Protein backbone atom coordinates (compact mmCIF):
# COMPACT_ATOMS: atom_id res chain seq x y z
CA UNK A 1 0.00 0.00 0.00
CA UNK A 2 1.02 3.58 -0.57
CA UNK A 3 1.88 5.67 2.46
CA UNK A 4 0.29 9.06 3.12
CA UNK A 5 3.23 11.04 1.58
CA UNK A 6 3.08 8.72 -1.44
CA UNK A 7 -0.65 9.30 -1.87
CA UNK A 8 -0.16 13.05 -1.45
CA UNK A 9 2.55 13.08 -4.12
CA UNK A 10 0.37 10.99 -6.45
CA UNK A 11 -2.61 13.30 -5.90
CA UNK A 12 -0.49 16.41 -6.54
CA UNK A 13 0.94 14.83 -9.70
CA UNK A 14 -2.57 14.10 -11.02
CA UNK A 15 -3.79 17.63 -10.20
CA UNK A 16 -0.75 19.25 -11.85
CA UNK A 17 -1.11 17.02 -14.90
CA UNK A 18 -4.80 17.82 -15.31
CA UNK A 19 -4.12 21.53 -14.81
CA UNK A 20 -1.38 21.52 -17.44
CA UNK A 21 -3.63 19.64 -19.88
CA UNK A 22 -6.46 22.12 -19.29
CA UNK A 23 -4.17 25.13 -19.85
CA UNK A 24 -2.78 23.52 -23.04
CA UNK A 25 -6.30 22.88 -24.37
CA UNK A 26 -7.31 26.50 -23.70
CA UNK A 27 -4.10 27.68 -25.43
CA UNK A 28 -4.81 25.51 -28.51
CA UNK A 29 -8.40 26.77 -28.73
CA UNK A 30 -7.16 30.37 -28.48
CA UNK A 31 -4.58 29.82 -31.23
CA UNK A 32 -7.06 28.18 -33.62
CA UNK A 33 -9.72 30.84 -33.05
CA UNK A 34 -7.08 33.55 -33.58
CA UNK A 35 -5.97 31.90 -36.85
CA UNK A 36 -9.59 31.68 -38.05
CA UNK A 37 -10.23 35.34 -37.19
CA UNK A 38 -7.08 36.46 -39.02
CA UNK A 39 -8.00 34.32 -42.04
CA UNK A 40 -11.49 35.82 -42.17
CA UNK A 41 -10.17 39.35 -41.76
CA UNK A 42 -7.55 39.14 -44.52
CA UNK A 43 -9.48 36.73 -46.75
Jmol script that loads the backbone (N, CA, C; Angstrom):
load data "model"
ATOM      1  N   UNK A   1       0.839  -1.215   0.000  1.00  0.00           N
ATOM      2  CA  UNK A   1       0.000   0.000   0.000  1.00  0.00           C
ATOM      3  C   UNK A   1       0.867   1.256   0.000  1.00  0.00           C
ATOM      4  N   UNK A   2       0.326   2.298  -0.572  1.00  0.00           N
ATOM      5  CA  UNK A   2       1.025   3.583  -0.567  1.00  0.00           C
ATOM      6  C   UNK A   2       0.892   4.246   0.799  1.00  0.00           C
ATOM      7  N   UNK A   3       1.940   4.909   1.208  1.00  0.00           N
ATOM      8  CA  UNK A   3       1.878   5.666   2.464  1.00  0.00           C
ATOM      9  C   UNK A   3       1.219   7.010   2.201  1.00  0.00           C
ATOM     10  N   UNK A   4       0.944   7.757   3.268  1.00  0.00           N
ATOM     11  CA  UNK A   4       0.293   9.064   3.123  1.00  0.00           C
ATOM     12  C   UNK A   4       1.122  10.021   2.259  1.00  0.00           C
ATOM     13  N   UNK A   5       2.440  10.167   2.470  1.00  0.00           N
ATOM     14  CA  UNK A   5       3.231  11.037   1.576  1.00  0.00           C
ATOM     15  C   UNK A   5       3.184  10.569   0.122  1.00  0.00           C
ATOM     16  N   UNK A   6       3.163   9.254  -0.080  1.00  0.00           N
ATOM     17  CA  UNK A   6       3.077   8.723  -1.436  1.00  0.00           C
ATOM     18  C   UNK A   6       1.760   9.097  -2.093  1.00  0.00           C
ATOM     19  N   UNK A   7       0.671   8.930  -1.351  1.00  0.00           N
ATOM     20  CA  UNK A   7      -0.649   9.300  -1.875  1.00  0.00           C
ATOM     21  C   UNK A   7      -0.723  10.798  -2.152  1.00  0.00           C
ATOM     22  N   UNK A   8      -0.148  11.601  -1.260  1.00  0.00           N
ATOM     23  CA  UNK A   8      -0.161  13.055  -1.455  1.00  0.00           C
ATOM     24  C   UNK A   8       0.592  13.426  -2.723  1.00  0.00           C
ATOM     25  N   UNK A   9       1.748  12.810  -2.931  1.00  0.00           N
ATOM     26  CA  UNK A   9       2.547  13.083  -4.121  1.00  0.00           C
ATOM     27  C   UNK A   9       1.797  12.642  -5.378  1.00  0.00           C
ATOM     28  N   UNK A  10       1.155  11.495  -5.319  1.00  0.00           N
ATOM     29  CA  UNK A  10       0.375  10.992  -6.450  1.00  0.00           C
ATOM     30  C   UNK A  10      -0.775  11.948  -6.770  1.00  0.00           C
ATOM     31  N   UNK A  11      -1.495  12.375  -5.723  1.00  0.00           N
ATOM     32  CA  UNK A  11      -2.611  13.299  -5.900  1.00  0.00           C
ATOM     33  C   UNK A  11      -2.139  14.621  -6.510  1.00  0.00           C
ATOM     34  N   UNK A  12      -1.036  15.164  -6.000  1.00  0.00           N
ATOM     35  CA  UNK A  12      -0.489  16.413  -6.543  1.00  0.00           C
ATOM     36  C   UNK A  12      -0.080  16.237  -7.997  1.00  0.00           C
ATOM     37  N   UNK A  13       0.520  15.096  -8.321  1.00  0.00           N
ATOM     38  CA  UNK A  13       0.935  14.832  -9.700  1.00  0.00           C
ATOM     39  C   UNK A  13      -0.272  14.815 -10.633  1.00  0.00           C
ATOM     40  N   UNK A  14      -1.347  14.166 -10.207  1.00  0.00           N
ATOM     41  CA  UNK A  14      -2.565  14.100 -11.017  1.00  0.00           C
ATOM     42  C   UNK A  14      -3.146  15.494 -11.206  1.00  0.00           C
ATOM     43  N   UNK A  15      -3.220  16.280 -10.127  1.00  0.00           N
ATOM     44  CA  UNK A  15      -3.785  17.631 -10.203  1.00  0.00           C
ATOM     45  C   UNK A  15      -2.956  18.511 -11.139  1.00  0.00           C
ATOM     46  N   UNK A  16      -1.624  18.444 -10.995  1.00  0.00           N
ATOM     47  CA  UNK A  16      -0.749  19.252 -11.846  1.00  0.00           C
ATOM     48  C   UNK A  16      -0.884  18.825 -13.305  1.00  0.00           C
ATOM     49  N   UNK A  17      -0.958  17.524 -13.538  1.00  0.00           N
ATOM     50  CA  UNK A  17      -1.109  17.016 -14.900  1.00  0.00           C
ATOM     51  C   UNK A  17      -2.413  17.480 -15.530  1.00  0.00           C
ATOM     52  N   UNK A  18      -3.506  17.380 -14.795  1.00  0.00           N
ATOM     53  CA  UNK A  18      -4.799  17.823 -15.314  1.00  0.00           C
ATOM     54  C   UNK A  18      -4.796  19.333 -15.558  1.00  0.00           C
ATOM     55  N   UNK A  19      -4.193  20.080 -14.635  1.00  0.00           N
ATOM     56  CA  UNK A  19      -4.120  21.535 -14.808  1.00  0.00           C
ATOM     57  C   UNK A  19      -3.336  21.907 -16.055  1.00  0.00           C
ATOM     58  N   UNK A  20      -2.197  21.238 -16.266  1.00  0.00           N
ATOM     59  CA  UNK A  20      -1.380  21.518 -17.439  1.00  0.00           C
ATOM     60  C   UNK A  20      -2.132  21.172 -18.722  1.00  0.00           C
ATOM     61  N   UNK A  21      -2.848  20.043 -18.715  1.00  0.00           N
ATOM     62  CA  UNK A  21      -3.629  19.637 -19.879  1.00  0.00           C
ATOM     63  C   UNK A  21      -4.720  20.661 -20.175  1.00  0.00           C
ATOM     64  N   UNK A  22      -5.390  21.136 -19.135  1.00  0.00           N
ATOM     65  CA  UNK A  22      -6.457  22.123 -19.289  1.00  0.00           C
ATOM     66  C   UNK A  22      -5.915  23.421 -19.891  1.00  0.00           C
ATOM     67  N   UNK A  23      -4.791  23.896 -19.342  1.00  0.00           N
ATOM     68  CA  UNK A  23      -4.171  25.126 -19.850  1.00  0.00           C
ATOM     69  C   UNK A  23      -3.765  24.946 -21.312  1.00  0.00           C
ATOM     70  N   UNK A  24      -3.205  23.788 -21.663  1.00  0.00           N
ATOM     71  CA  UNK A  24      -2.778  23.517 -23.037  1.00  0.00           C
ATOM     72  C   UNK A  24      -3.982  23.506 -23.984  1.00  0.00           C
ATOM     73  N   UNK A  25      -5.097  22.897 -23.547  1.00  0.00           N
ATOM     74  CA  UNK A  25      -6.300  22.879 -24.369  1.00  0.00           C
ATOM     75  C   UNK A  25      -6.809  24.292 -24.617  1.00  0.00           C
ATOM     76  N   UNK A  26      -6.869  25.109 -23.557  1.00  0.00           N
ATOM     77  CA  UNK A  26      -7.310  26.499 -23.698  1.00  0.00           C
ATOM     78  C   UNK A  26      -6.399  27.236 -24.682  1.00  0.00           C
ATOM     79  N   UNK A  27      -5.083  27.034 -24.552  1.00  0.00           N
ATOM     80  CA  UNK A  27      -4.102  27.679 -25.433  1.00  0.00           C
ATOM     81  C   UNK A  27      -4.349  27.270 -26.892  1.00  0.00           C
ATOM     82  N   UNK A  28      -4.563  25.989 -27.146  1.00  0.00           N
ATOM     83  CA  UNK A  28      -4.806  25.509 -28.506  1.00  0.00           C
ATOM     84  C   UNK A  28      -6.085  26.120 -29.076  1.00  0.00           C
ATOM     85  N   UNK A  29      -7.133  26.184 -28.269  1.00  0.00           N
ATOM     86  CA  UNK A  29      -8.397  26.767 -28.725  1.00  0.00           C
ATOM     87  C   UNK A  29      -8.195  28.239 -29.067  1.00  0.00           C
ATOM     88  N   UNK A  30      -7.455  28.962 -28.220  1.00  0.00           N
ATOM     89  CA  UNK A  30      -7.159  30.373 -28.483  1.00  0.00           C
ATOM     90  C   UNK A  30      -6.421  30.534 -29.804  1.00  0.00           C
ATOM     91  N   UNK A  31      -5.398  29.714 -30.022  1.00  0.00           N
ATOM     92  CA  UNK A  31      -4.582  29.823 -31.233  1.00  0.00           C
ATOM     93  C   UNK A  31      -5.426  29.543 -32.477  1.00  0.00           C
ATOM     94  N   UNK A  32      -6.258  28.506 -32.445  1.00  0.00           N
ATOM     95  CA  UNK A  32      -7.058  28.176 -33.623  1.00  0.00           C
ATOM     96  C   UNK A  32      -8.105  29.258 -33.883  1.00  0.00           C
ATOM     97  N   UNK A  33      -8.718  29.792 -32.842  1.00  0.00           N
ATOM     98  CA  UNK A  33      -9.719  30.842 -33.047  1.00  0.00           C
ATOM     99  C   UNK A  33      -9.043  32.100 -33.579  1.00  0.00           C
ATOM    100  N   UNK A  34      -7.822  32.392 -33.104  1.00  0.00           N
ATOM    101  CA  UNK A  34      -7.076  33.549 -33.583  1.00  0.00           C
ATOM    102  C   UNK A  34      -6.744  33.382 -35.063  1.00  0.00           C
ATOM    103  N   UNK A  35      -6.322  32.176 -35.452  1.00  0.00           N
ATOM    104  CA  UNK A  35      -5.973  31.897 -36.848  1.00  0.00           C
ATOM    105  C   UNK A  35      -7.217  32.045 -37.728  1.00  0.00           C
ATOM    106  N   UNK A  36      -8.357  31.558 -37.277  1.00  0.00           N
ATOM    107  CA  UNK A  36      -9.590  31.682 -38.052  1.00  0.00           C
ATOM    108  C   UNK A  36      -9.985  33.146 -38.208  1.00  0.00           C
ATOM    109  N   UNK A  37      -9.876  33.924 -37.121  1.00  0.00           N
ATOM    110  CA  UNK A  37     -10.230  35.340 -37.191  1.00  0.00           C
ATOM    111  C   UNK A  37      -9.323  36.073 -38.176  1.00  0.00           C
ATOM    112  N   UNK A  38      -8.018  35.802 -38.114  1.00  0.00           N
ATOM    113  CA  UNK A  38      -7.082  36.460 -39.018  1.00  0.00           C
ATOM    114  C   UNK A  38      -7.361  36.060 -40.457  1.00  0.00           C
ATOM    115  N   UNK A  39      -7.679  34.794 -40.686  1.00  0.00           N
ATOM    116  CA  UNK A  39      -8.003  34.324 -42.035  1.00  0.00           C
ATOM    117  C   UNK A  39      -9.240  35.017 -42.567  1.00  0.00           C
ATOM    118  N   UNK A  40     -10.262  35.176 -41.730  1.00  0.00           N
ATOM    119  CA  UNK A  40     -11.492  35.822 -42.169  1.00  0.00           C
ATOM    120  C   UNK A  40     -11.235  37.303 -42.463  1.00  0.00           C
ATOM    121  N   UNK A  41     -10.416  37.926 -41.623  1.00  0.00           N
ATOM    122  CA  UNK A  41     -10.170  39.351 -41.765  1.00  0.00           C
ATOM    123  C   UNK A  41      -9.431  39.653 -43.065  1.00  0.00           C
ATOM    124  N   UNK A  42      -8.379  38.844 -43.358  1.00  0.00           N
ATOM    125  CA  UNK A  42      -7.553  39.141 -44.521  1.00  0.00           C
ATOM    126  C   UNK A  42      -8.051  38.421 -45.768  1.00  0.00           C
ATOM    127  N   UNK A  43      -8.983  37.498 -45.604  1.00  0.00           N
ATOM    128  CA  UNK A  43      -9.478  36.733 -46.755  1.00  0.00           C
ATOM    129  C   UNK A  43     -10.589  37.476 -47.424  1.00  0.00           C
TER     130      UNK A  43
END
end "model"
wireframe off; spacefill off
backbone 0.3
color backbone group
